[in-house]
């Protein structure tokens, strides 16, 4: 009996020693991984630094810090920092510490301004979880008036379907108005092209009232601010209040892509539309669709029917819109699909709406 107890105690002690050995090995591996990551990420310690401004993007911060230190552009600085160019940030734990040392901004603020892609492909930005195709990182976008007045660019201007500055009601720029070069990292300043053109000397053109209201709603949703019905204009915020930012962006992209061409509509929804020339058209179209609900949506559905006819019936109208309904089911989230589906049903039950003239161009 005693020998059995003694044997059990020896076995238990051996098991504990084995567990301690495994625990020490795990800790040693973690220390080696942290040391490797520290060596793998280069450090740049600039002399003059600056804090992130409210809702400012990381690239905008780097442009401002580069200018303080008399550096031309940020392309060489990003190469020195081994930062991704036109791509999402990975899950590297010390990226924020690297940028904090370089720029002087706080780790918490930097983490809010960096688009980090997780293992599932969902991107975390500003506390929101967004589909990767709703963000554009290949080129920069700016509002010339904001750069002139505030000196920095807002991080949510990188939202792919967003085309308008909510503060000034003008279109965002992604190209130089003089040489038509894309606004990349190689321009000398945030508001200046490498050809010498200063963007604050140019007007990007006023957007429509409904597009400005939609831009204001998207910006307020990103900032988690309460939305004023005065600023939202004809956009019915009560209908959109249940949508999260990711759902709203998908809805905007869907409404902006509605057309009678199923293949073209599918292509626009499957690719990341980032060129401002096309984004402006889609954003204005989506703003019309969300204005004066459901009449705005009706105008888009009339556009999607293709050829007109005096012999429309509910079945023929639905047949001409089946591609819109199918793509909405495939591309939209539950809440936004319900909104579109109800609008389509109301359109089918309103024969007068089939024959009305298309909506006039939005007021600017």
PETADA-V203005 format. One record per backbone hydrogen bond with DSSP energy under -1.0 kcal/mol. NH is the residue of the N-H (numbers start at 1). CO is the residue of the C=O. E is the energy in kcal/mol with one decimal. If there is no record, write none. Layout:
# PETADA-V203005
nh=NH co=CO e=E
nh=NH co=CO e=E
This chain:
# PETADA-V203005
nh=5 co=1 e=-1.9
nh=6 co=2 e=-2.6
nh=7 co=3 e=-2.4
nh=8 co=4 e=-2.2
nh=9 co=5 e=-2.2
nh=10 co=6 e=-2.1
nh=11 co=7 e=-2.2
nh=12 co=8 e=-2.4
nh=13 co=9 e=-2.5
nh=14 co=10 e=-2.2
nh=15 co=11 e=-2.1
nh=16 co=12 e=-2.3
nh=17 co=13 e=-2.2
nh=18 co=14 e=-2.1
nh=19 co=15 e=-2.2
nh=20 co=16 e=-2.4
nh=21 co=17 e=-2.1
nh=22 co=18 e=-2.1
nh=23 co=19 e=-2.5
nh=24 co=20 e=-2.3
nh=25 co=21 e=-2.0
nh=26 co=22 e=-2.3
nh=27 co=23 e=-2.2
nh=28 co=24 e=-2.2
nh=29 co=25 e=-2.2
nh=30 co=26 e=-2.3
nh=31 co=27 e=-2.2
nh=32 co=28 e=-2.2
nh=33 co=29 e=-2.4
nh=34 co=30 e=-2.3
nh=35 co=31 e=-2.2
nh=36 co=32 e=-2.4
nh=37 co=33 e=-2.6
nh=38 co=34 e=-2.1
nh=39 co=35 e=-1.8
nh=40 co=36 e=-2.5
nh=41 co=37 e=-1.6
nh=50 co=103 e=-2.9
nh=56 co=53 e=-2.2
nh=57 co=153 e=-1.6
nh=61 co=57 e=-1.9
nh=62 co=58 e=-2.5
nh=63 co=59 e=-2.2
nh=64 co=60 e=-2.1
nh=65 co=61 e=-2.6
nh=66 co=62 e=-2.7
nh=67 co=63 e=-2.1
nh=68 co=64 e=-1.9
nh=69 co=65 e=-1.6
nh=70 co=67 e=-1.6
nh=71 co=66 e=-3.4
nh=73 co=188 e=-1.9
nh=74 co=185 e=-1.9
nh=75 co=185 e=-1.1
nh=78 co=74 e=-2.7
nh=79 co=75 e=-1.8
nh=80 co=76 e=-2.4
nh=81 co=77 e=-1.7
nh=83 co=78 e=-2.6
nh=89 co=115 e=-2.7
nh=95 co=92 e=-1.3
nh=98 co=94 e=-1.9
nh=99 co=95 e=-2.2
nh=100 co=96 e=-2.2
nh=101 co=97 e=-2.0
nh=102 co=98 e=-1.6
nh=103 co=99 e=-3.0
nh=104 co=100 e=-2.1
nh=110 co=106 e=-2.1
nh=111 co=107 e=-2.4
nh=112 co=108 e=-1.3
nh=116 co=124 e=-2.3
nh=117 co=89 e=-2.1
nh=118 co=122 e=-2.7
nh=121 co=118 e=-1.3
nh=123 co=130 e=-3.2
nh=124 co=116 e=-3.1
nh=125 co=128 e=-2.2
nh=126 co=112 e=-1.1
nh=128 co=125 e=-2.1
nh=130 co=123 e=-3.2
nh=134 co=131 e=-1.9
nh=135 co=132 e=-1.5
nh=136 co=158 e=-3.3
nh=140 co=183 e=-2.3
nh=142 co=173 e=-2.1
nh=147 co=143 e=-2.4
nh=148 co=144 e=-1.9
nh=149 co=145 e=-2.6
nh=150 co=146 e=-3.5
nh=151 co=146 e=-1.1
nh=155 co=55 e=-3.0
nh=157 co=154 e=-1.3
nh=158 co=155 e=-1.6
nh=159 co=156 e=-1.6
nh=160 co=134 e=-2.2
nh=162 co=159 e=-1.4
nh=165 co=170 e=-3.0
nh=169 co=165 e=-1.9
nh=171 co=205 e=-2.1
nh=172 co=163 e=-2.3
nh=173 co=142 e=-3.2
nh=176 co=181 e=-2.4
nh=180 co=176 e=-1.6
nh=183 co=174 e=-1.9
nh=184 co=182 e=-1.7
nh=189 co=192 e=-1.0
nh=192 co=189 e=-1.2
nh=193 co=197 e=-2.8
nh=196 co=193 e=-1.7
nh=199 co=191 e=-2.0
nh=201 co=198 e=-1.4
nh=202 co=199 e=-1.9
nh=207 co=169 e=-2.7
nh=209 co=363 e=-2.1
nh=212 co=208 e=-2.3
nh=213 co=209 e=-2.1
nh=214 co=210 e=-2.1
nh=215 co=211 e=-2.3
nh=216 co=212 e=-2.3
nh=217 co=213 e=-2.0
nh=218 co=214 e=-2.4
nh=219 co=215 e=-2.5
nh=220 co=216 e=-2.4
nh=221 co=217 e=-2.2
nh=222 co=218 e=-2.3
nh=223 co=219 e=-2.3
nh=225 co=220 e=-2.9
nh=232 co=228 e=-1.8
nh=235 co=232 e=-2.2
nh=237 co=235 e=-1.3
nh=243 co=240 e=-1.6
nh=248 co=244 e=-2.5
nh=249 co=245 e=-2.5
nh=250 co=246 e=-1.8
nh=251 co=247 e=-1.9
nh=252 co=248 e=-2.6
nh=253 co=249 e=-2.3
nh=254 co=250 e=-2.2
nh=255 co=251 e=-2.8
nh=256 co=252 e=-2.2
nh=265 co=261 e=-2.6
nh=266 co=262 e=-2.7
nh=267 co=263 e=-2.4
nh=268 co=264 e=-2.2
nh=269 co=265 e=-1.6
nh=270 co=266 e=-1.5
nh=271 co=267 e=-1.3
nh=279 co=275 e=-2.7
nh=280 co=276 e=-2.5
nh=282 co=278 e=-2.3
nh=283 co=279 e=-2.9
nh=284 co=280 e=-2.5
nh=285 co=281 e=-2.1
nh=286 co=282 e=-2.5
nh=287 co=283 e=-2.4
nh=288 co=284 e=-2.0
nh=289 co=285 e=-2.1
nh=290 co=286 e=-1.7
nh=292 co=234 e=-1.6
nh=295 co=292 e=-1.5
nh=298 co=294 e=-2.4
nh=299 co=295 e=-1.8
nh=300 co=296 e=-1.2
nh=301 co=297 e=-2.4
nh=302 co=298 e=-2.6
nh=303 co=299 e=-1.4
nh=304 co=300 e=-1.6
nh=317 co=313 e=-2.9
nh=318 co=314 e=-2.4
nh=319 co=315 e=-2.4
nh=320 co=316 e=-1.7
nh=325 co=321 e=-2.0
nh=326 co=322 e=-2.6
nh=327 co=323 e=-2.2
nh=328 co=324 e=-2.1
nh=329 co=325 e=-2.1
nh=330 co=326 e=-1.7
nh=331 co=327 e=-2.8
nh=332 co=328 e=-2.1
nh=337 co=333 e=-2.7
nh=338 co=334 e=-2.2
nh=339 co=335 e=-1.6
nh=340 co=336 e=-2.2
nh=341 co=337 e=-3.0
nh=342 co=338 e=-2.3
nh=343 co=339 e=-1.7
nh=344 co=340 e=-2.6
nh=345 co=341 e=-2.4
nh=346 co=342 e=-2.2
nh=347 co=343 e=-2.0
nh=348 co=344 e=-2.4
nh=349 co=345 e=-1.4
nh=350 co=347 e=-1.4
nh=353 co=350 e=-1.5
